[in-house]
């Protein structure tokens, strides 16, 4: 029998959840209001979609499907014993949720965890596996600017407008890689950080009258669970993460070619990495507005004419942002039909 955590949304926790979601909603509405004039100009390019040959749309659909398949496979590799049905439906649902709710990454992560738990994955394993997926996926993402700089260095100078993105991205990759390697390889640095967190959170728990009591040993235990979640399969997981981001990037590259632009792949990769980071900004669902405006500006900085950049980004976001939303709804319905509605864990995890 699968253990499920029943909802416990009691008074204070329920109001806290409502307050947090209301705050994110107000922030999202405010940001979208500011960005709205630019978004209207951006969306006005939809009438130009009819000028793109149909076979380009088929190619982009195939590439984006491949990118999502790689993401599903990454979950399947990280979570031992999970079926591909659960890996697919949980990833699609969480991805769609992150695109429709302000501050969506948090709710998406909770839902992802719930669905894995309801399907029979132990809570500890589900948490460790999702942490492993996030680690390896973000590691690949932050490596893209460094790779783009190396590629561009052998072709032509990098435009000044994109150079900061490459430098920051390279630094982030170096820091993240070093941090992950250190945390995985050695105990003492993790124990040191764990003791600091233990002291700070313990102090806050007393002030706020909460029962928070993290320990340095728990940090070690969670680290070991993350490492064990991948085990010897880290190479397969890395390959799936690389394939996921590569195919996603290829959709943008094909969109640029489809609109008649002549993109430099290395600079498009640099712009793509910057846009992926913009998409993580939780101020609007899925980075709506930030990605469209930011990615268009970065493509223009890379030498793509403004109208071509706008239309290409519009097409790219059609496959990367809009189509996965109804796909996630269908995936959730299929999951719910087989396993039932995931229990609401927010009350017990708040």
N, C-alpha and C positions, 0 to 999 in steps of 0.2 A: 504494500500500500504506500502511495506517495504522500509524504508529509507536506501539508500546505499550511502556511502561516495565515491565519484568519485576520481580516481587517480589524484594527483597533484605533479608529480615528478619533478617540476621545476628545473632549472639549478643546484643551489648549493646543494639542498637536494639530487638530483639524483647522483651527483658526490660524495657526502658524503657516500651514500649507497654503491656505487661501490667501493669506497676506503676501507670502513669497510669490505665488503665481500672479497675484494682482499687480505686484510691483514690477515683475518682468513684463507683464502685459502693457502697463502704462509706459514703461521705458521703450518697449518695442513700438508702440503707437507713436510716441514722441519722435523716435528716430526715423520711422517711416514717413512721418509728416514732414520732417526736414528734408529727407531724400526724395520725397514724392515728385517734385518737378523734374528731377533728373531721371527718375524711373519712368515717368510718362514719356519723356523723350526717348528713352531706351526702348520702351514697349511699342512705340510708334513704328519701329522697324519691322514689326510682324507682317506688315503688308508686303515686305520684300521676300518673305519666305517662299512665295510661289515661284520665284526666279531660280530656286535651287533645284537641280535635277533630283528625281525621286530616289535614284540608286545611292546617292550620298546618305540619305536618311536611313536606308537599309543597312549600309555599312556602319554608320554610327550606332544604330540600334544593336547590331551584332557585337560591336566593340564594348558598348556599355553593359550588355548582357554578360559578356566575358568578364568585365571588371567586377560585377556583382557576384558572379559565380566564384571568382577568386576569393572574394570576401567571405562567401559562405564556406568555402573550403578551408579558409584560415580558421574559422570557428570550429569546423569539423575536426581539424587537426589538433587544436588546442584543448577541446573538451573531449576527453576520452569516453568512448562508448556512445557518443551522441549520434543520432541518425541525421542524415543529410536533410530530411524533411524539417526537423527541429532547427538545424543550423540555418536553413534557408528562411523559414518563416520568422524566426526570432530576429535575424539580422534585418530582413526587409521591414518588419514591424517597427523595430527600434529606429531604423534609418528614416522611415516616414514620420515617426513621432517627433524626431529631432527637427524636422522641417516644418512642422505645423504649430508647435507650441513654443512661445517665448521662453528662453532658458531651457529649451528642449533637450540638450545633451544629458541633463540630470535625469529628467523623466524617462528619456530613452534608455539610459543605463539601468535604471530601476526596472523598467519593463523587460529589458533584455535578460536581466538577472532572474526576474519572476518566471519568465517563459522557460528558461533552462531548468529552474527549480521544479516547476510544475511537471516538466517532461520526465523528471526522475533524477536529475543531476543534483548531488548533495550541495548544500548551500556553500560550504567552504570551497569545494571544487569549482563551482560556478563562478564565484568571486575571483578566485585565483586565475581561472582560465580567461575571463574577460580582461583581467589586468594584464595577462600575458599578450592577449590580442592587441590591446591598446599600446603596450610598450613597443611591440615589434612593428606595428603599423605606423606609429608616429616616428619611430626611428628611421624607417624608410622615407617618410615624408620629409623629415628634416635633412635627409641626405641629398634630396633632389637639387637644391640650389648649388651645393658643392659640385655635384656632377655636371650641372649646367655650366658652371663657370669653367670647369676643365674642358668641356666640349667647345665652349665659345672661345676659349683662349687659343684654340688651334684653327679657328676659322676667321673671326673678325672681332674688332673691339666691342666691348659691352657698352651699350648706351648708358650715359651717366644716370638716367632716371631709374635704371634697374640695378645698378651696382650696389646700392645699399641693401637691397633685398638679398642679393647673393652673398654679401659679406655677413649680414646678420644670420641668414640661413646656414651658412657654413659654420659660423660660431656656435649656433644652436645645436647643429649636428655633432660637432666636436664635444660640446658640453654634455649632450644627452648620451652620446656613445660612451664617454668616459664615466659618466654617472652610472649608467646601466652596468657597464663592465665592472666597476668598483663594487657596486651593490651586490652583483651576482657572485663575484669572486671572493670578496673579503667580508668578514663579519664585523670587525671593529668599527669601520666607518658607519655601518648601518646601526650598530648599537649606540654609537655616539649621537647620531641624529635621533634615534629612538628615545634616548634619555632626555634630550632637549624637548621633544614633543611631549613626552610623559610629564615633564615638569610643568610646561606651559599649559597643557590641557588639564592637568590636575588642578592648577591654580584657577583656571577658568571654571572648572566644575564646582569648586567651592564657592566662587563668586556668583555663579548662575544657579547654584543648587541643582546640579544635574549629576547623574551617576556615571559620568565618563571616567574611565580608568584604563587607558591604554598603557601598555608596558613595552619596554625595549624588546623583551622576548617575543611578544606578539609580532613585532616588526620582522624578526628573524623567521618566525613561523610562516608569516605571509610570504616572505621572500622565497622560502623553501617551497611553498605551495606553487608559486608562480613558476619557479624553475622546474619543479616536477610536472607542472601542467604541460610543458613542452617536451621535457626530457630529450631524448635523442632525435625528436622530430623537429627541432628548431630550424634545421635546414629547409625542410618542407614548408614550415610556417613562413620563413623568410622569403622563399620563392613565391608563395601565394600572395604575400604582402606586396612584393615587388611587382608581380603581375597585375594586381589590383590597381595600383597607382599608375603603372605604365599604360594599361588599356584605357583608364580614365583620361590620362593625358593625350592618348591617341585620338580620342573623340574630339577634343578641342583642336588638335592639329588638323584632323580631317575636316572639321567645320570651317577652319580658315581656308583650306584648299577649296572647299565646296563653294565658298562665296567669291572665289577668284583672287584671294590674297596670295602672296608669295612669302610665306613665313620662314624664318630661320628656326629650325627645331630646337636649338639650344636655348635661344632667347624665349621661345614659347614655353619651354620647360621651366625656365626661371619665373616667368609670369604665372604659370600654372601653380607652382609651389607657393608663391605669394598669395594667390587666390584661395588655395586650400587652407592656408592659415587664417585668412579673412573669414572663411566659412565657419571657423571655430568660435568666432566672436558671438557670445550668447545674447547680444542686445536685440537681435531680430531672429526669427526662426530660420535656421539653416543659413544664416548670414545674408538673408534676403536684402538686396540693396547694396550692401558692402561688396559682395562678390561681383555683382553686375557692373557697378561703377568702377570698383578697384581693378578688376581684371581687364576691363576695356581700356582704362588708363594705362595699365602696364603694357598691354599689347600695342597701344599707340606709341608708347615710349620705345618699344622694340622695333618700330619702323612700319607697323601695319597702319594703313589709312584708317581714319576714324570711322567712316561708314562701314567698312569691311570688318573692323574689330567689333563694332556694336552688333552687327548681324551675326557674326560668328559666335559671340558670347551668348546671344539670345538662343541660337540653335543648341549650343552646348548645354545651357541651363535647362532647356526643354528636356533633354535626356538625363541630365545629372540631378536636377532638382524636381521638376514638375511630374514627370511620368512615374518616378518611384513612389510618389505619395499614394495614388490609387492602388499601385501594386502592393504597397504595405498593408492597405486596408483589406485587400483580398487575402494576403498571407495571414493576417490576424484572424480573419473569419475561418480560414482553413484550419489554423492551429486550435482555435476555440472549439471547432466542431469535433476535433479529435481528442483534445485534452481538457476542455472546459475553460472557463475564464480564469486567467492567472489571478491568484490572491493578491489583494492590495497590501503590499508590505510597507507602505509609507508610514503607517502609524507605528510600526514596530521598529523602523529604522531611523525615525526622526530624532 
